[in-house]
Amino acid sequence: MYDNLIAVCDILLFLIGLFYIYRSIYAVVGVFHTKKFEKAKRHHKYAIVIAARNEEAVIGNLLDSIAKQDYPKALLTVFVVADNCTDHTAAIAEAGGAVVYQRFDREHCTKGYALQYLFEQIERDYSISSFEGFIVLDADNLLKSDYVSRMNDAFDSGEKIITSYRNTKNFDDNWISASYALHWLRTVRFESRARSAFHVATRIQGTGFLFSSELVKNGWRYTSLTEDRAFSADAVVMGIHISYQHEAQFYDEQPSSLKIAMRQRVRWSKGHLQAFVESGKKLFFNIFKRKRLDQKFVSYDMLLTNVPSCLLSIPLKCLKFAFMICSCIALGQFYNEWQSLILGILLTVLLEHAANIPVAALLFLTEKDRIKPIKWYKKILYCLTFPLFSIIGDLSTYIAVFRKVSWRPIPHKASVKIEELESAPG
């Protein structure tokens, strides 16, 4: 009996995997191809919007990198919402040339609420329609000098939403920051590049994206823990393409503390669960509502992006392992075989995530021109520890199911200037 139950679990796990099998094509295509954009025929007018909470250590360097853009200064306006700040963020932002609004609301304190407030102030004082597009950044970001120009190339081609290449300021702090950095590069190389090449909507990820002002003509309404997921899902439902510009590069800071990383991952997981509840139904029915096959597929792809698949796969794996143990007990072999059985279960879990080791190695190879030099033995260490990122992600999803999660800022202390990063190879 137990052998049959184990086989059923294997079949169900195989069927879950089949839903995602097409992404292996993304991984292959993304290594070699992405969409290219011709040089823009004209410069568009943009507002850069930044939500910041107690970011005095880093926001000045971001504003300095914006001031050094090779883009007409008259066409860029920087807005900062100093959200529940208790430091000098607002004063530093004003000194850096930004239009600053201070917000104090301890009850509604996600980044989404801060952006909602900021867009209300922009509409009141400037009018949203006075800008053609909005670039969303975090206070710890830094922009390469041609960032806005390259994003303008994509926008000028007719794209309504564009995301960009996310690099890391503190890649080499330790294995935690390196795992985050590799995670973002994996998304770029194996998802965004291929989706853009196939003209399939990719997803925005929190920061470093541009969208047309028409999308917020009635304000910003995405206020959950992961406002980026909700925004991406709504764009797909509305039939708006989300593109990727590989030539527009920015940097941000990654956590290097396991405690902070775990707190962030649990928040992400809770937000992803909320996004699935909010948008899963819309995306599912959009698969059948759309007439064009490519639009059906885009909805399907975004739906699977929002589905917390580990909530299905991990219980099945646990059941399978439980049935394996019960089978050994029923056969009277458990007391003789328990060590081998437990070791086999642990190896199965580890081997499942071990696929991330060659992925990390490939990323170091393909992105070598954009990653600052790292000693070879550290690269080996970071490859070997990268599977822990996925394991922590699965664990954080289960914690998020049972825990009430509130938005808390991630501290940023890496006071790095863009000149230090632009000197990197490539």
MORA-V833393 format. One record per residue. N is the residue number from 1. RES is the residue in one small letter. SS is DSSP state (alpha for helix, beta for strand, coil for the rest). Layout:
# MORA-V833393
<<N;RES;SS> <N;RES;SS>>
This chain:
# MORA-V833393
<<1;m;coil> <2;y;alpha> <3;d;alpha> <4;n;alpha> <5;l;alpha> <6;i;alpha> <7;a;alpha> <8;v;alpha> <9;c;alpha> <10;d;alpha> <11;i;alpha> <12;l;alpha> <13;l;alpha> <14;f;alpha> <15;l;alpha> <16;i;alpha> <17;g;alpha> <18;l;alpha> <19;f;alpha> <20;y;coil> <21;i;coil> <22;y;coil> <23;r;alpha> <24;s;alpha> <25;i;alpha> <26;y;alpha> <27;a;alpha> <28;v;alpha> <29;v;alpha> <30;g;alpha> <31;v;alpha> <32;f;alpha> <33;h;coil> <34;t;coil> <35;k;coil> <36;k;coil> <37;f;coil> <38;e;coil> <39;k;coil> <40;a;coil> <41;k;coil> <42;r;coil> <43;h;coil> <44;h;coil> <45;k;coil> <46;y;beta> <47;a;beta> <48;i;beta> <49;v;beta> <50;i;beta> <51;a;beta> <52;a;beta> <53;r;coil> <54;n;coil> <55;e;coil> <56;e;coil> <57;a;coil> <58;v;coil> <59;i;alpha> <60;g;alpha> <61;n;alpha> <62;l;alpha> <63;l;alpha> <64;d;alpha> <65;s;alpha> <66;i;alpha> <67;a;alpha> <68;k;coil> <69;q;coil> <70;d;coil> <71;y;coil> <72;p;coil> <73;k;alpha> <74;a;alpha> <75;l;alpha> <76;l;beta> <77;t;beta> <78;v;beta> <79;f;beta> <80;v;beta> <81;v;beta> <82;a;beta> <83;d;beta> <84;n;coil> <85;c;coil> <86;t;coil> <87;d;coil> <88;h;coil> <89;t;alpha> <90;a;alpha> <91;a;alpha> <92;i;alpha> <93;a;alpha> <94;e;alpha> <95;a;alpha> <96;g;coil> <97;g;coil> <98;a;coil> <99;v;beta> <100;v;beta> <101;y;beta> <102;q;beta> <103;r;beta> <104;f;coil> <105;d;coil> <106;r;coil> <107;e;coil> <108;h;coil> <109;c;coil> <110;t;coil> <111;k;alpha> <112;g;alpha> <113;y;alpha> <114;a;alpha> <115;l;alpha> <116;q;alpha> <117;y;alpha> <118;l;alpha> <119;f;alpha> <120;e;alpha> <121;q;alpha> <122;i;alpha> <123;e;alpha> <124;r;alpha> <125;d;alpha> <126;y;coil> <127;s;coil> <128;i;alpha> <129;s;alpha> <130;s;alpha> <131;f;coil> <132;e;coil> <133;g;beta> <134;f;beta> <135;i;beta> <136;v;beta> <137;l;beta> <138;d;beta> <139;a;coil> <140;d;coil> <141;n;coil> <142;l;beta> <143;l;beta> <144;k;coil> <145;s;coil> <146;d;coil> <147;y;alpha> <148;v;alpha> <149;s;alpha> <150;r;alpha> <151;m;alpha> <152;n;alpha> <153;d;alpha> <154;a;alpha> <155;f;alpha> <156;d;alpha> <157;s;coil> <158;g;coil> <159;e;coil> <160;k;coil> <161;i;beta> <162;i;beta> <163;t;beta> <164;s;beta> <165;y;beta> <166;r;beta> <167;n;beta> <168;t;beta> <169;k;coil> <170;n;coil> <171;f;coil> <172;d;coil> <173;d;coil> <174;n;coil> <175;w;alpha> <176;i;alpha> <177;s;alpha> <178;a;alpha> <179;s;alpha> <180;y;alpha> <181;a;alpha> <182;l;alpha> <183;h;alpha> <184;w;alpha> <185;l;alpha> <186;r;alpha> <187;t;alpha> <188;v;alpha> <189;r;alpha> <190;f;alpha> <191;e;alpha> <192;s;alpha> <193;r;alpha> <194;a;alpha> <195;r;alpha> <196;s;alpha> <197;a;alpha> <198;f;coil> <199;h;coil> <200;v;coil> <201;a;coil> <202;t;coil> <203;r;coil> <204;i;coil> <205;q;coil> <206;g;coil> <207;t;coil> <208;g;coil> <209;f;beta> <210;l;beta> <211;f;beta> <212;s;beta> <213;s;alpha> <214;e;alpha> <215;l;alpha> <216;v;alpha> <217;k;coil> <218;n;coil> <219;g;coil> <220;w;coil> <221;r;coil> <222;y;coil> <223;t;coil> <224;s;coil> <225;l;coil> <226;t;coil> <227;e;alpha> <228;d;alpha> <229;r;alpha> <230;a;alpha> <231;f;alpha> <232;s;alpha> <233;a;alpha> <234;d;alpha> <235;a;alpha> <236;v;alpha> <237;v;alpha> <238;m;coil> <239;g;coil> <240;i;coil> <241;h;coil> <242;i;beta> <243;s;beta> <244;y;beta> <245;q;beta> <246;h;beta> <247;e;beta> <248;a;beta> <249;q;beta> <250;f;beta> <251;y;beta> <252;d;beta> <253;e;coil> <254;q;coil> <255;p;coil> <256;s;coil> <257;s;coil> <258;l;alpha> <259;k;alpha> <260;i;alpha> <261;a;alpha> <262;m;alpha> <263;r;alpha> <264;q;alpha> <265;r;alpha> <266;v;alpha> <267;r;alpha> <268;w;alpha> <269;s;alpha> <270;k;alpha> <271;g;alpha> <272;h;alpha> <273;l;alpha> <274;q;alpha> <275;a;alpha> <276;f;alpha> <277;v;alpha> <278;e;alpha> <279;s;alpha> <280;g;alpha> <281;k;alpha> <282;k;alpha> <283;l;alpha> <284;f;alpha> <285;f;alpha> <286;n;alpha> <287;i;alpha> <288;f;alpha> <289;k;alpha> <290;r;coil> <291;k;coil> <292;r;coil> <293;l;alpha> <294;d;alpha> <295;q;alpha> <296;k;alpha> <297;f;alpha> <298;v;alpha> <299;s;alpha> <300;y;alpha> <301;d;alpha> <302;m;alpha> <303;l;alpha> <304;l;alpha> <305;t;alpha> <306;n;alpha> <307;v;coil> <308;p;coil> <309;s;coil> <310;c;alpha> <311;l;alpha> <312;l;alpha> <313;s;alpha> <314;i;alpha> <315;p;alpha> <316;l;alpha> <317;k;alpha> <318;c;alpha> <319;l;alpha> <320;k;alpha> <321;f;alpha> <322;a;alpha> <323;f;alpha> <324;m;alpha> <325;i;alpha> <326;c;alpha> <327;s;alpha> <328;c;alpha> <329;i;alpha> <330;a;alpha> <331;l;coil> <332;g;coil> <333;q;coil> <334;f;alpha> <335;y;alpha> <336;n;alpha> <337;e;alpha> <338;w;alpha> <339;q;alpha> <340;s;alpha> <341;l;alpha> <342;i;alpha> <343;l;alpha> <344;g;alpha> <345;i;alpha> <346;l;alpha> <347;l;alpha> <348;t;alpha> <349;v;alpha> <350;l;alpha> <351;l;alpha> <352;e;alpha> <353;h;alpha> <354;a;alpha> <355;a;alpha> <356;n;alpha> <357;i;alpha> <358;p;alpha> <359;v;alpha> <360;a;alpha> <361;a;alpha> <362;l;alpha> <363;l;alpha> <364;f;alpha> <365;l;alpha> <366;t;alpha> <367;e;coil> <368;k;coil> <369;d;coil> <370;r;coil> <371;i;coil> <372;k;coil> <373;p;coil> <374;i;coil> <375;k;coil> <376;w;alpha> <377;y;alpha> <378;k;alpha> <379;k;alpha> <380;i;alpha> <381;l;alpha> <382;y;alpha> <383;c;alpha> <384;l;alpha> <385;t;alpha> <386;f;coil> <387;p;alpha> <388;l;alpha> <389;f;alpha> <390;s;alpha> <391;i;alpha> <392;i;alpha> <393;g;alpha> <394;d;alpha> <395;l;alpha> <396;s;alpha> <397;t;alpha> <398;y;alpha> <399;i;alpha> <400;a;alpha> <401;v;alpha> <402;f;alpha> <403;r;coil> <404;k;coil> <405;v;coil> <406;s;coil> <407;w;coil> <408;r;coil> <409;p;coil> <410;i;coil> <411;p;coil> <412;h;coil> <413;k;coil> <414;a;coil> <415;s;coil> <416;v;coil> <417;k;coil> <418;i;alpha> <419;e;alpha> <420;e;alpha> <421;l;alpha> <422;e;alpha> <423;s;coil> <424;a;coil> <425;p;coil> <426;g;coil>>
